[in-house]
Amino acid sequence: MTHNRDIPSEKVLFDAANALRGSVESAEYKHLALGLVFLKYVSDGFAARHKQLDRLTRDPDSAWFTEDAAEREEILEDRDEYRSENVFWGAA
């Protein structure tokens, strides 16, 4: 796909979304698109908190620091560490 710098990004995004929509009715498509946007939002939030916890558990100056890989993994998988920062944690 080539991008023309003269075409506004909104048009490019709309055309891509329209092509993905296919035969789904417009009224129904908005629910699909909003669901995907929400999923992306919670996924990004989880990834950011995971990265932060990983960094903190590796930083010797942090109260979270640990050299024990099993303990680090336990912290990274503790749902309360995510919920305490209002990060969505879905059921497994």
Protein Blocks (a to p, Z undefined) as FASTA:
>chain_A
ZZdfkbcfklmmmmmmmmmnmmacfklmmmmmmmmmmmmmmmmmmmmmmmmmmmmmmmmk
bmkbcfblklmmmmmmmmklmmmnopacddZZ
